[in-house]
Structure formats: C-alpha cells, structure tokens
Amino acid sequence: MQKPNQTSRVSRTSKRRAKAKARGKKKDPLFVDGKRPRPMYVDYKDVELLKKLTNRQGKIIGRRKSGCTAVSQHAATAAIKRARFMALIPYVGE
C-alpha cells in the first residue's frame, strides 16, 4: 500500500520532459566551395554576407546561432568591425 503523501511511479514518469532531439550539424556560412579558405579571411566589402551575420539592431550574431566555427567567427567579427569603421554597415540598426 502507498502512503498518502507519496506519488506513484506512473505519474512521476509522465511529468518528465521529452528528450530534445539531436540537431544536425550546421553548415559554416563562410565556407567557399565546401572548404575553409586558408588563411581565414572574410572580405569586409561583402556587405550582404556581413548583414547575415548581424541582427536587426546591428549586433554581431553569436557562433551558436550563426553556425560558424571559432576561426571563421573571429574573421567575421574583424570584418564587421572594419566595415563599420569604413561606414559600409551601421554601428546601430533600425
């Protein structure tokens, strides 16, 4: 017999969250023809690519959202900062 304060096992397992499904590996948006250019360089004049890596407020999107590797994220950040300095993209968005 169960005591009145204990919950049954059935109700405990049904309250658990479902496991999150494993997502596929994101493709690095900075790869050229399927491979990384060496040395890693992102053209600061490529405004269309740089706008994909910034949000509406003009902030640089993090690695987890953009899908970049650490090396390509560093290169993209340097290119965005250089393009901002050259007034190709705004510091602040809308």
N, C-alpha and C positions, 0 to 999 in steps of 0.2 A: 504494500500500500504506500501511496505517496503522502507526504506531509502537505498541508495546505499551502505553505509558502514556496514550495519547490515547483519549478515549471517542468513540464515533460520534455523529453528529448526531441520529440517531433516538432514542437513549437519553436524550440531553440534553433534547429537547423533551417526551418523555413524562414526565419527572420534574417539569416545571413545574406549578404550581398552576393550577387552573381560575380564570378571572376571576370575581370576585364580581359578581352581578347587581345592577343598579341598583334600589334600592327606591323605591317610590312616595313622594310627599311625605306626611308625617304631618299629620293634621288637628290644629290647635291646640285643646286641650280647653277652653280658656277662651272661645272664640268664642260669641257669643249670636246665634242665628238666622243663622249663616253669616258674620257680620261682627263686627269688633272693637268693643267699646263705647269711646266717647271721652268723657272721659278714661278710660284703662285703670284699672279698679277691680275687685278681687276681694273679695267680701264675706267678712270674717273669721268670720262666724257660719255660713257654709255649710260645716259640718264634713265632710259627705260628699265634697264636691269637694276639700277640703284633704287628706283622708285618701288620695285617689287620687294626690296629688302628694307623698306621703311614703311611705317604705318601712316595713317591719315594725319596724325599730329606731327609727323616728321621724325619720330623716334626710330632708332635702329631696332629691327626685329631680332630677337634672340635666336640662338642656334637651334633650340628645340623646336621652335615654330618654323623657321626657315628651312631647316633640314641641312644646313651647311656643316661641313667638318670644321674643326677648330682652326685649321690653317686657312681655309677659304673664308671663314668668318672674320679673321684678323685682316685679311686682304680686302674684304668688302667694307669693313669698318674704316680702314685707312682711305679707301677710295671715296666713301661717302663723306668723310670729313674734308678731304681735298676738294670734292665737288661743291661742298657747302662754302668753303673758303673762296672758291672761284665764282661763286654765285650762280652755279648751274642748277642747284636744287636749294630750296629754302631751309633755313635752320628750324623754323616753326611752320607747321602745316596750316590747315584751314582755321 
